[in-house]
Amino acid sequence: MNFLRGVMGGPSAGAQPSGAETIQKLCDRVASSTLLDDRRDAVRALKSLSKKYRLEVGFQAMEHLINVLQTDRSDSEIIGYALDTLFNIVSNDLEEEEQDDLEEENSQKQVDDLGRQFTEIFIKQQENVTLLLTFLEEFDFQVRWPGVKLLTSLLKQQGPQVQQIILVSPMGVSRLMDLLADSREVIRNDGVLLLQQLTKSNAAIQKIVAFENAFERLLDIVTDEGNSDGGIVVEDCLLLLQNLLKNNNSNQNFFKEGSYIQRMKPWFEVGDDNSGWSAQKVTNLHLMLQLVRVLVSPTNPPGATSSCQKTMFHCGLLQQLCTILMATGVPADILTETINTVSEVIRGCQMNQDYFASVNAPSNPPRSAIVVLLMSMVNERQPFVLRCAVLYCFQCFLYKNQKGQGEIVSTLLPSTIDATGNSVSAGQLLCGGLFSTDSLSNWCAAVALAHALQDNATLKEQLLRVQLATSIGNPPVSLLQQCTNILSQGDKIDRRGSKVQTRVGLLMLLCTWLSDCPIAVTHFLHNSANIPFLTGQIAENLGEEEQLVQGLCALLLGICIYYNDNSLENCRKEKLKQLIEKRIGKENFIEKLGFISKHELYSRAAQKPQPSFSSPDHMMFDHEFTKLVKELEGIITKAIYKSSEEDKQEEEVKKTLEQHDNIVTHYKKVIREQDQQLEELKQKVNTLKSQNEQLQTAVTQQMSQIQQHKDQYNLLKVQLGKDNQHHSSHSDMLQMNGIQPEEISKLRQEIEELKNKHEVLQGQLREKDSVIENMVKSLQSETGTTEQSSQITAGLEHGNELHRELEALRIQIQSQSSDISKLQSEKQELLQQMNRASVPALGDSGAVIAAKNSELEGRLLQEIKELKNEAKALSEEKALLKQHLDSVNSTVAVLQNEKSQLQQEVAESKKEQDDLLVLLADQDQKILALKNKLKELGEPVEDEDDIESGDQGDEDEEEDGEEED
């Protein structure tokens, strides 16, 4: 203050200088003073004047302050004063007192404009913002904290421009992220506020901040501060998290994949006693619920929303929210937001919807959470916002949930209604709300029931079976008939709330029910009073409130035309169109139909699925119904203008399409079955492949194990040999003399081999003996000429010689086998002697042992040599026997060939003899025939006996004459 008095002229001055003059002197001092202390005092004085004389300091001192930031960076104190002064100039936070509302409003506008102008001057040179970012790296509290506040204020005034400068600045965002790690809570908390302003409406910066590990740091801060029980720091962190996640699919996916959803579960842990919540806790929990809704918002991509919904179920977050939903003592606004949050967590997710259907309220008897919520929806004493939230929850439960739709409708069917009346079902609550005297309950129940029928033709047909008992003594009427009765009564029933709301709700229900359900259209047309009522409503000229009802009546009548199957003769399509043309007019009908989409409340409802209305009177349209209107408006317009011929053609086309659809469905079924079979075969192939791989690996393992065992066996064998070398003195002496145990084992093996070969040779000899004996028998049985018998005799003699040779060989082999047995016995004796010699008596002297050993070794060497010689001789004899056997085999083969030749020659001689006998018989017959002819001719013929006797007599006479001579 002394410095300030000196600048202003001191206390003795006659006239006090103005603030502008003082500020000018201070600016001159800052610009011209060479001493750092003088400049520091001048900047301190400017800081103290900057709040009161903001405009003057801003225009006169900003340039000098920026120059101080550039030149005096080494002095943290003057830098801190300069940053504080700039913050006071740029900031719009006023501390004005005793101002009227109007003056305060005008002053605030001027202040806002002033702060925006100073911000533009400061950021006009981008180097100023870059310079400010460098000061944020300073750890000195006097520099870092004012820098954080100044940059936050700049972002508030000119956010997009400052964001762009920081985005292009090297490591600009990373420098700001370091503020969250500051150990000083003041800087950390103001750093959170700075990041809030930085991430507003800038997806690029949001992504950079998220990938700089912002989620981890912010969740750590929330946990350290006590989750929902924390202070305003938790609120700031939650607001920053919302900025990072809202409408940013990349960050949402990163948040889910980083397993950060699981860390949200402890936020919603509430105790049994929920009374006395602080305002800050309510705010924190409200923001936490909104953060959950950001992740599962219907506006997000369906795949991302579904993934987050499943994660929330698996980590128990949905279960925790349902616990809050059924808890007692929870504030109304938190309960409402919890219902909305649960709604979006279960919307379109079958798994979450099934879980929600199983939740029971802690009551006696226990009731389903759905029933408890519907009781609140149809209760006119409940807050309007809460009733809207329950309706939204019920809509989300039924969204793409045919199973849930069936469960709700089944509570209305006669076979499932509880006759005892002990428990209230969802269907009974909906019917009670539909026919109550509260128009809001009528509308909510109608919309809820319409959602139970959405895109489900089967349930639309089943709902036609529902019968209602209107009064005692009167027959029950169908639900469809009761809805049309209430609709036709109109304003005759005294209702609380909007007069139009009940009729709009009922008309939306009927339009949803009858669309794409020809059977329901037939039931509706069966009541002869319905069509006249609709045409009368459409034809009247009513006020603006009634125009909406007229449009919905036109829509319902159009549905009755388009989905009419012409089963009722009096209500065929053509007749209904003629009725419209006569009573209403086609152009007037289309104009009334267009009232719906042109209504302001229709446009609001079409924006988002959640029913959010400023007041109950604005509650007219449902989001899903707006989709139905958009779909049917054009179709109905075309159907009204179509001729009967076009209708017939359209019906034929529909039939053809249905046939094609049936064919396509059949082929789809066949393809599905084939795909299933292919999948099964693929699974089998994969199973066989895996089994094959397992077997191959098992074989490989077994082979490796076998190889290991072989290696171990060889290793043990070598080790055993080494042990024998070290521990057996007798073995050492034998090895020194050249006698190896392996040689003895080899001799044993050779002897065994000779035995086996001997037995084989004996078997072969026996076989040859049997062959020769068979040949001899066969040769003896043959009969033939003298040459053949001589050849057989020669063959027999040759066979006998071979037999004798074989006997000699057999005797020789027997003698050799006896020799082999002798050798074996000698070998056994030698082995026994060796074993006895290997363990000498303890009392013998070394010389005696050595002599015995040498004598035994000599005998062993001699006997081994003899065995080797005998084995050699046996092998030679074996070779001779083999050769002899081969010669015998060849001889046998020759004999067999000769035998076959002899048999062939005998057969040929027999054949020749038979031929000669036949010729002789023929000649005898011819001679006898000739003789008979000669006798018949009278010629003398001599018999063969006479000729033979004459010939015999001539021969005797010749013999006698020869004797006489």
ZAVEX-141680 format. One line per 2 residues: their letters; for each residue x, y, z of C-alpha. Coordinates in steps of 0.5 Angstrom, whole numbers, plus 500, padded with zeros to 3 digits. Layout:
# residues N
a	X,Y,Z | ...
This chain:
# residues 965
mn	500,500,500 | 506,505,501
fl	508,504,494 | 501,505,492
rg	501,512,496 | 507,514,493
vm	505,512,486 | 498,516,487
gg	503,522,489 | 503,521,497
ps	498,523,503 | 501,531,502
ag	498,531,495 | 492,536,494
aq	488,533,489 | 488,525,488
ps	489,522,481 | 484,518,478
ga	485,511,477 | 487,511,470
et	492,516,471 | 495,511,477
iq	494,505,472 | 498,509,467
kl	504,510,472 | 504,503,474
cd	504,501,467 | 510,506,466
rv	514,503,472 | 513,496,469
as	515,498,462 | 521,503,464
st	524,500,471 | 530,497,471
ll	530,494,478 | 526,487,478
dd	523,489,485 | 520,496,482
rr	517,492,477 | 515,486,482
da	511,492,486 | 508,495,480
vr	505,489,478 | 503,487,485
al	499,494,485 | 496,493,478
ks	493,486,481 | 490,490,487
ls	487,495,482 | 485,490,477
kk	478,488,480 | 476,495,481
yr	479,498,475 | 478,492,470
le	477,496,464 | 483,501,465
vg	488,495,467 | 486,491,461
fq	487,496,456 | 493,499,459
am	497,494,462 | 495,487,458
eh	501,488,453 | 506,490,459
li	504,484,463 | 505,479,457
nv	512,482,456 | 513,481,464
lq	511,473,462 | 516,473,457
td	522,477,460 | 522,475,467
rs	520,468,467 | 526,467,472
ds	522,470,478 | 516,466,480
ei	513,472,484 | 512,477,479
ig	510,471,474 | 505,469,479
ya	502,477,480 | 502,478,472
ld	498,471,472 | 493,473,477
tl	492,480,474 | 491,477,467
fn	486,472,470 | 482,478,474
iv	482,482,467 | 479,476,463
sn	474,473,468 | 467,474,469
dl	466,473,476 | 463,479,479
ee	462,481,486 | 458,486,486
ee	453,488,492 | 446,492,492
qd	444,492,485 | 437,491,482
dl	436,485,478 | 435,489,472
ee	442,493,473 | 445,486,475
en	443,483,468 | 445,489,464
sq	452,489,468 | 453,481,467
kq	452,482,460 | 457,488,459
vd	462,484,464 | 461,478,459
dl	462,482,453 | 468,485,456
gr	471,478,458 | 470,476,451
qf	474,482,448 | 480,481,453
te	480,474,451 | 480,475,444
if	486,480,445 | 490,475,449
ik	489,469,444 | 490,474,438
qq	497,472,439 | 498,464,439
en	504,465,442 | 501,467,449
vt	497,461,450 | 503,457,448
ll	507,461,453 | 502,460,458
lt	502,452,457 | 509,452,459
fl	508,456,466 | 503,450,467
ee	510,445,467 | 512,449,473
fd	512,446,480 | 512,452,484
fq	505,453,487 | 505,461,486
vr	506,460,478 | 502,454,477
wp	495,455,480 | 494,462,477
gv	496,459,470 | 491,454,471
kl	485,459,473 | 487,464,467
lt	487,458,462 | 480,456,465
sl	478,463,464 | 480,463,457
lk	477,457,455 | 470,459,458
qq	470,465,454 | 473,463,447
gp	473,455,448 | 473,453,441
qv	479,458,439 | 483,456,445
qq	482,449,444 | 485,449,437
ii	491,453,439 | 492,447,445
lv	491,442,440 | 496,444,435
sp	501,446,441 | 506,440,442
mg	504,436,448 | 499,441,450
vs	494,436,452 | 499,432,456
rl	502,438,460 | 495,439,462
md	494,432,464 | 499,432,469
ll	495,437,473 | 491,431,475
ad	497,428,478 | 499,434,482
sr	499,432,490 | 496,439,492
ev	489,438,492 | 487,445,490
ir	491,445,483 | 488,438,482
nd	481,440,483 | 482,446,479
gv	486,442,473 | 479,438,473
ll	475,444,472 | 480,446,466
lq	479,439,463 | 472,440,463
ql	472,446,459 | 478,443,455
tk	474,437,453 | 467,441,451
sn	464,439,444 | 471,437,442
aa	472,430,440 | 479,430,438
iq	481,433,445 | 476,428,448
ki	480,422,445 | 487,425,447
va	485,426,454 | 482,419,454
fe	488,416,452 | 492,420,457
na	490,415,462 | 484,420,464
fe	479,415,466 | 484,411,471
rl	486,418,474 | 479,420,475
ld	476,414,478 | 482,414,483
iv	480,421,485 | 472,419,486
td	474,413,490 | 479,417,494
eg	474,422,495 | 469,417,498
ns	465,415,491 | 458,418,492
dg	459,420,499 | 465,425,497
gi	464,432,496 | 464,437,490
vv	471,434,487 | 467,428,485
ed	462,432,482 | 467,435,478
cl	470,429,476 | 463,426,474
ll	462,432,469 | 469,431,466
lq	467,423,465 | 461,425,462
nl	464,430,457 | 469,425,455
lk	464,419,454 | 458,423,451
nn	457,422,444 | 464,419,443
ns	464,412,441 | 471,411,441
nq	472,413,448 | 466,409,450
nf	469,403,447 | 476,404,450
fk	472,405,457 | 469,398,456
eg	475,395,454 | 479,398,460
sy	474,394,465 | 472,401,468
iq	465,399,468 | 466,394,473
rm	469,400,477 | 462,403,477
kp	459,398,481 | 461,401,488
wf	458,407,487 | 451,404,488
ev	452,401,494 | 446,403,499
gd	445,401,506 | 438,399,509
dn	437,406,512 | 437,411,506
sg	434,417,510 | 438,424,511
ws	442,424,504 | 446,430,503
aq	444,435,497 | 451,433,495
kv	450,426,495 | 444,426,491
tn	447,430,486 | 453,425,486
lh	449,419,485 | 445,423,480
lm	451,424,476 | 453,417,477
lq	446,414,474 | 447,419,468
lv	454,417,467 | 451,409,466
rv	446,412,461 | 451,415,457
lv	454,408,456 | 447,405,454
sp	444,410,451 | 439,408,445
tn	442,414,441 | 449,410,441
pp	451,404,436 | 447,398,437
ga	453,394,438 | 456,398,443
ts	450,399,447 | 449,391,447
sc	456,390,449 | 456,395,455
qk	449,392,457 | 452,385,458
tm	458,387,461 | 453,391,466
fh	450,385,468 | 456,380,468
cg	459,385,473 | 453,386,478
ll	452,393,476 | 444,392,474
qq	443,388,480 | 446,393,484
lc	441,398,481 | 435,394,482
ti	437,394,489 | 436,401,489
lm	430,401,485 | 427,396,491
at	430,400,497 | 426,404,501
gv	427,411,503 | 431,413,497
pa	429,420,495 | 424,421,489
di	429,424,484 | 434,419,485
lt	429,413,484 | 426,416,478
et	433,417,475 | 434,410,477
in	428,407,474 | 430,411,467
tv	437,408,468 | 435,401,469
se	430,402,463 | 436,403,458
vi	440,398,461 | 435,392,460
rg	433,396,453 | 433,390,447
cq	438,386,451 | 434,379,452
mn	439,377,458 | 438,383,462
qd	430,383,461 | 430,376,463
yf	433,378,470 | 429,384,471
as	423,380,470 | 425,375,476
vn	426,381,481 | 422,381,486
ap	420,387,491 | 421,386,499
sn	414,385,501 | 410,380,504
pp	407,377,499 | 413,378,495
rs	411,382,488 | 414,382,482
ai	418,389,481 | 414,390,474
vv	408,389,478 | 410,394,483
ll	412,399,478 | 406,399,474
ms	402,400,481 | 406,407,481
mv	404,408,474 | 397,408,474
ne	397,411,481 | 395,418,480
rq	398,420,487 | 405,419,484
pf	409,425,481 | 408,426,474
vl	416,425,472 | 416,418,476
rc	410,415,472 | 413,417,466
av	419,414,468 | 415,407,470
ly	412,407,463 | 419,408,460
cf	422,402,464 | 416,398,462
qc	417,400,454 | 424,398,455
fl	422,391,458 | 418,390,452
yk	422,392,447 | 424,387,442
nq	422,382,448 | 417,377,445
kg	418,373,451 | 416,378,456
qg	410,381,451 | 407,374,452
ei	408,374,459 | 404,380,460
vs	399,378,455 | 398,371,458
tl	396,375,465 | 390,378,461
lp	388,371,458 | 382,367,462
st	386,361,463 | 392,364,467
id	388,369,471 | 388,368,479
at	381,366,481 | 383,367,488
gn	384,374,487 | 390,374,492
sv	395,377,488 | 395,383,483
sa	397,381,476 | 400,386,471
gq	394,385,466 | 389,387,471
ll	393,393,473 | 393,395,466
cg	386,394,465 | 384,398,471
gl	389,404,469 | 385,403,462
fs	378,404,464 | 380,409,470
td	377,416,471 | 384,419,470
sl	386,421,463 | 393,420,465
sn	392,413,467 | 388,411,461
wc	394,414,456 | 399,410,460
aa	396,404,460 | 394,404,453
va	401,406,451 | 404,400,455
la	399,395,452 | 400,397,445
ha	408,396,447 | 406,389,449
lq	403,388,442 | 408,391,438
dn	410,387,432 | 407,381,435
at	401,378,430 | 400,372,435
lk	399,376,441 | 394,381,437
eq	390,375,436 | 390,372,443
ll	388,379,446 | 382,378,442
rv	380,372,447 | 380,377,453
ql	373,378,456 | 371,383,461
at	366,383,466 | 363,390,466
si	357,390,471 | 354,384,475
gn	348,381,471 | 351,383,464
pp	355,378,460 | 362,380,459
vs	365,384,453 | 371,383,449
ll	377,388,451 | 376,390,444
qq	369,392,444 | 370,395,451
ct	375,400,448 | 371,402,442
ni	365,403,447 | 369,408,451
ls	372,411,445 | 365,412,443
qg	362,415,449 | 367,421,449
dk	366,427,454 | 360,423,457
id	365,420,462 | 367,425,467
rr	375,424,467 | 380,428,471
gs	385,431,466 | 385,432,459
kv	379,431,455 | 383,429,449
qt	388,424,452 | 384,418,454
rv	381,418,446 | 388,419,443
gl	391,413,448 | 385,409,446
lm	386,410,438 | 394,409,439
ll	392,402,442 | 387,400,437
ct	391,402,431 | 397,398,434
wl	393,392,435 | 389,392,428
sd	395,394,424 | 398,388,420
cp	392,383,423 | 387,382,419
ia	383,378,424 | 383,383,429
vt	380,388,423 | 375,383,422
hf	373,383,429 | 373,391,429
lh	368,391,423 | 364,386,426
ns	361,391,430 | 357,395,426
an	357,402,430 | 365,402,429
ip	365,405,422 | 359,410,423
fl	363,413,429 | 369,413,425
tg	366,417,419 | 362,421,423
qi	368,424,427 | 372,425,421
ae	367,429,417 | 366,434,423
nl	369,440,423 | 372,441,430
ge	377,445,434 | 384,445,434
ee	384,440,440 | 379,435,436
ql	384,435,430 | 388,430,433
vq	383,425,434 | 380,426,427
gl	387,424,424 | 387,418,429
ca	380,416,427 | 382,417,419
ll	389,413,421 | 384,407,424
lg	379,407,418 | 385,407,413
ic	388,401,417 | 381,397,417
iy	381,398,409 | 389,396,408
yn	389,390,412 | 382,388,410
dn	381,381,408 | 374,382,405
sl	371,376,409 | 365,381,411
en	361,382,405 | 358,389,408
cr	365,391,410 | 369,390,404
ke	375,394,402 | 371,397,396
kl	365,399,400 | 369,402,405
kq	372,407,400 | 366,408,397
li	363,410,404 | 369,415,405
ek	368,418,398 | 361,419,399
ri	361,422,407 | 368,425,407
gk	371,426,401 | 378,423,399
en	382,429,399 | 379,431,406
fi	380,424,409 | 388,425,407
ek	388,432,410 | 385,429,416
lg	390,424,416 | 396,429,415
fi	394,432,422 | 398,427,426
sk	405,428,423 | 404,436,423
he	402,436,430 | 408,439,434
ly	407,434,440 | 408,429,434
sr	415,432,432 | 417,432,440
aa	415,425,441 | 419,422,435
qk	426,425,437 | 427,420,442
pq	424,414,446 | 424,416,453
ps	417,420,454 | 419,426,457
fs	414,432,457 | 414,438,461
sp	406,437,463 | 401,432,463
dh	397,435,458 | 403,435,453
mm	403,427,453 | 400,425,447
fd	404,421,442 | 409,415,444
he	415,414,440 | 414,407,437
ft	407,410,435 | 410,415,431
kl	414,410,427 | 408,406,426
vk	404,413,423 | 410,414,419
el	410,407,416 | 402,407,414
eg	401,414,412 | 404,413,405
ii	401,406,405 | 394,408,407
tk	394,414,402 | 395,410,396
ai	390,405,398 | 385,410,398
yk	386,412,391 | 387,405,388
ss	381,402,384 | 378,395,385
ee	382,392,379 | 388,395,382
dk	386,392,389 | 385,385,386
qe	392,385,382 | 395,387,389
ee	392,381,392 | 394,377,387
vk	401,379,388 | 400,378,395
kt	398,371,394 | 404,370,389
le	409,373,394 | 406,369,400
qh	407,363,395 | 414,365,394
dn	415,367,401 | 413,360,403
iv	418,357,398 | 424,361,400
th	422,359,407 | 422,352,405
yk	429,352,402 | 431,356,408
kv	429,351,412 | 433,346,408
ir	439,350,407 | 439,351,415
eq	438,343,416 | 444,342,411
dq	448,348,415 | 447,344,421
ql	449,338,418 | 455,341,415
ee	457,344,422 | 456,337,425
lk	460,334,420 | 465,339,421
qk	465,338,428 | 466,331,427
vn	472,332,423 | 475,337,428
tl	474,332,433 | 478,327,429
ks	483,332,427 | 484,333,434
qn	484,326,436 | 489,324,430
eq	494,330,433 | 493,327,440
lq	495,320,438 | 501,323,434
ta	503,327,440 | 502,321,444
vt	506,317,439 | 512,322,439
qq	512,322,446 | 512,314,446
ms	518,314,441 | 522,320,445
qi	520,316,451 | 523,309,448
qq	529,313,446 | 530,316,453
hk	530,309,455 | 534,306,450
dq	539,312,452 | 538,310,459
yn	539,303,458 | 546,304,454
ll	548,309,459 | 547,304,465
kv	550,299,461 | 556,303,460
ql	556,305,467 | 555,297,469
gk	561,296,465 | 565,301,468
dn	563,299,475 | 565,292,473
qh	572,294,471 | 573,298,478
hs	570,293,483 | 572,286,479
sh	579,284,480 | 578,278,476
sd	575,281,470 | 581,286,470
ml	585,280,469 | 581,277,464
qm	581,283,460 | 588,284,461
ng	589,277,458 | 585,279,452
iq	579,275,454 | 572,279,454
pe	566,277,457 | 562,279,450
ei	566,273,447 | 563,268,451
sk	556,271,450 | 558,271,442
lr	560,263,443 | 553,262,446
qe	549,265,441 | 553,262,436
ie	551,255,439 | 544,257,440
el	544,259,432 | 547,252,430
kn	542,248,434 | 536,252,431
kh	539,251,424 | 540,243,426
ev	533,243,427 | 531,246,421
lq	535,242,417 | 532,236,420
gq	525,238,418 | 527,239,411
lr	530,232,411 | 523,229,414
ek	519,233,408 | 524,231,403
ds	523,223,405 | 516,224,405
vi	516,227,398 | 520,221,396
en	516,216,399 | 510,219,396
mv	513,219,389 | 515,211,390
ks	508,209,391 | 506,213,385
lq	511,210,381 | 509,203,383
se	502,204,382 | 503,206,375
tg	503,200,369 | 505,201,362
tt	510,198,357 | 517,195,359
eq	520,201,358 | 516,205,362
ss	517,199,368 | 525,200,367
qi	525,207,367 | 521,207,374
ta	525,201,377 | 531,206,375
gl	528,212,378 | 526,207,384
eh	534,205,385 | 536,212,384
gn	531,214,390 | 533,209,394
el	540,211,393 | 538,218,395
hr	535,216,401 | 541,212,403
el	545,218,403 | 540,222,407
ea	540,217,412 | 548,218,412
lr	547,225,413 | 542,224,419
iq	547,220,422 | 552,225,421
iq	548,231,424 | 546,226,430
sq	554,225,431 | 555,233,431
ss	549,234,435 | 552,230,440
di	559,233,440 | 555,240,441
sk	552,237,447 | 559,235,449
lq	561,242,448 | 556,245,452
se	557,241,458 | 564,243,458
kq	562,250,457 | 558,249,463
el	564,246,467 | 568,252,465
lq	563,257,467 | 562,254,474
qm	570,254,474 | 570,261,473
nr	565,263,478 | 569,259,483
as	575,262,481 | 572,269,481
vp	571,268,489 | 578,266,492
al	579,264,499 | 581,269,504
gd	586,265,507 | 590,263,501
sg	596,267,499 | 597,271,493
av	602,267,489 | 597,261,490
ia	591,265,487 | 595,268,482
ak	598,261,480 | 591,258,480
ns	588,264,476 | 593,263,470
el	592,256,470 | 585,257,469
eg	586,262,464 | 590,258,460
rl	585,252,460 | 580,257,458
lq	584,260,452 | 585,253,450
ei	578,251,451 | 575,257,447
ke	580,256,441 | 577,249,441
lk	570,251,441 | 572,256,436
ne	575,250,431 | 569,246,433
ak	564,252,431 | 568,253,425
al	568,245,423 | 560,245,424
se	559,251,420 | 563,248,414
ek	559,241,415 | 553,246,415
al	555,249,408 | 556,242,406
lk	549,239,408 | 546,245,405
qh	549,244,398 | 548,236,399
ld	540,238,401 | 540,243,395
sv	543,237,390 | 538,232,393
ns	532,238,392 | 535,238,384
tv	534,230,384 | 527,230,387
av	525,235,382 | 528,231,376
lq	525,225,378 | 518,229,379
ne	519,231,371 | 521,224,369
ks	515,222,373 | 510,227,369
ql	513,225,363 | 512,217,364
qq	505,218,366 | 504,222,359
ev	507,217,355 | 503,211,358
ae	497,215,357 | 499,216,350
sk	500,209,349 | 494,207,352
ke	490,212,347 | 494,209,341
qd	492,202,343 | 485,204,343
dl	485,207,337 | 488,200,334
lv	483,196,337 | 477,200,334
ll	480,200,327 | 481,192,328
ad	474,192,330 | 472,196,323
qd	476,191,319 | 473,185,322
qk	466,188,320 | 468,189,313
il	471,182,312 | 465,179,315
al	460,183,310 | 464,182,304
kn	464,174,306 | 457,174,306
kl	456,178,300 | 461,172,296
ke	456,167,299 | 450,170,296
lg	454,170,290 | 455,163,290
ep	463,163,291 | 466,159,296
ve	469,162,302 | 473,159,307
de	473,160,314 | 478,163,318
dd	479,157,322 | 479,152,316
ie	485,157,313 | 488,157,320
sg	488,149,320 | 490,149,313
dq	496,153,314 | 498,149,320
gd	498,143,316 | 502,146,311
ed	507,148,316 | 507,141,319
ee	509,138,313 | 515,143,311
ed	517,141,318 | 517,134,317
ge	521,135,310 | 526,139,313
ee	527,133,319 | 528,128,313
d	533,132,310
